[in-house]
Amino acid sequence: MSEDSPLGELLDVLSDEYARDILAATSVKPMSAQQLADECEMSKPTVYRRVERLQAHGLLDEQTRVRTSNNHYSVYTATLSEVSIELDSGTFEAAVRHTDDESFPGERESDTADRFRKMWEDL
């Protein structure tokens, strides 16, 4: 687990029902804030607050989708794959596995060139 996200903070984020709903929805497919608000039955301000918090902990990725009408928008994808917590000799150890970890055969495009190529294919 990274030093930036102590166990307590991570558990606090994951204990939020709205945050879990966003992670669950974006683990299926990338979704915009409006799609998340509709899918998860929450207001857009609630979506944006949770998205910001999830991104701060590295659990959610943001990508910009380009439309020909110059209206660009963001979609979000869960990067969390697994969380494990171990109690050993009086201390807790947490491990977070992300979808882009080498051991995870996900379809996430983390390379800028791949995202750029994909953007042009979608036009």
C-alpha positions in Angstrom: 0.0 0.0 0.0 1.3 3.5 -0.8 2.4 5.8 2.0 0.0 8.4 0.6 -3.1 6.4 1.6 -2.9 5.0 5.1 -5.2 2.2 5.9 -7.7 4.3 7.9 -8.1 6.8 5.0 -8.6 3.9 2.5 -11.2 2.2 4.7 -12.9 5.6 5.2 -13.2 6.1 1.5 -14.5 2.5 0.9 -17.0 2.8 3.7 -18.9 5.5 1.8 -21.8 3.9 0.0 -21.8 6.5 -2.8 -18.1 5.9 -3.4 -18.7 2.1 -3.5 -21.6 2.6 -6.0 -19.4 4.7 -8.3 -16.6 2.1 -8.1 -19.0 -0.7 -8.9 -20.6 1.2 -11.8 -17.3 2.2 -13.3 -15.8 -1.2 -13.0 -18.3 -2.4 -15.7 -17.7 0.4 -18.2 -16.4 4.0 -18.3 -19.1 6.5 -17.3 -19.6 10.2 -17.3 -20.7 12.2 -14.2 -24.2 12.4 -15.6 -24.3 8.7 -16.3 -23.1 8.0 -12.8 -25.7 10.4 -11.3 -28.5 8.5 -13.2 -27.1 5.0 -12.6 -26.3 5.5 -8.9 -29.3 7.8 -8.1 -27.3 10.7 -6.7 -26.8 14.3 -7.5 -24.0 15.5 -9.8 -22.4 17.5 -7.0 -22.3 14.2 -4.9 -20.8 12.4 -7.9 -18.1 15.0 -8.3 -17.2 15.1 -4.6 -16.9 11.3 -4.5 -15.0 11.2 -7.8 -12.5 13.7 -6.5 -11.9 11.7 -3.4 -11.6 8.4 -5.3 -9.1 9.9 -7.6 -7.1 11.3 -4.7 -6.6 7.7 -3.5 -5.8 6.4 -7.0 -9.0 4.3 -7.2 -10.6 6.0 -10.2 -9.1 7.1 -13.5 -10.4 10.0 -15.7 -10.3 10.1 -19.4 -11.5 12.9 -21.8 -13.8 11.9 -24.6 -13.8 14.1 -27.6 -16.9 14.9 -29.6 -16.9 16.4 -33.1 -19.0 19.3 -31.8 -16.1 20.4 -29.5 -18.0 19.4 -26.4 -15.4 17.3 -24.6 -16.4 15.4 -21.4 -14.8 13.1 -18.9 -15.5 9.5 -18.2 -14.4 7.6 -15.2 -13.1 4.1 -14.8 -12.4 2.2 -11.6 -8.8 1.3 -11.2 -9.3 -0.8 -8.0 -9.1 -4.5 -8.5 -8.6 -5.9 -5.0 -8.0 -4.8 -1.4 -6.5 -7.2 1.1 -5.9 -6.6 4.8 -3.6 -8.7 6.9 -3.2 -8.7 10.7 0.3 -9.9 11.6 2.1 -9.5 14.9 -0.1 -6.7 16.1 0.0 -4.6 13.0 -2.3 -4.3 10.0 -0.9 -4.5 6.5 -3.0 -3.5 3.5 -2.4 -4.2 -0.1 -4.2 -2.5 -3.0 -4.1 -4.1 -6.4 -5.1 -1.9 -9.4 -6.4 -3.0 -12.8 -3.3 -1.7 -14.5 -0.9 -3.8 -12.4 1.2 -6.1 -14.5 -0.4 -9.1 -12.8 -3.9 -8.0 -13.9 -4.8 -8.6 -17.5 -7.2 -5.6 -17.8 -8.0 -3.6 -20.8 -7.1 -0.2 -19.3 -5.1 2.0 -21.6 -2.5 3.7 -19.4 -0.2 4.7 -22.1 -0.8 8.2 -23.6 -0.1 7.0 -27.1 -2.7 4.2 -26.8 -5.3 6.7 -25.5 -4.5 9.1 -28.4 -4.9 6.3 -30.9 -8.2 5.2 -29.3 -9.5 8.7 -29.4 -9.0 9.0 -33.1 -10.5 5.6 -33.7 -13.6 6.7 -31.9 -14.2 9.8 -34.1 
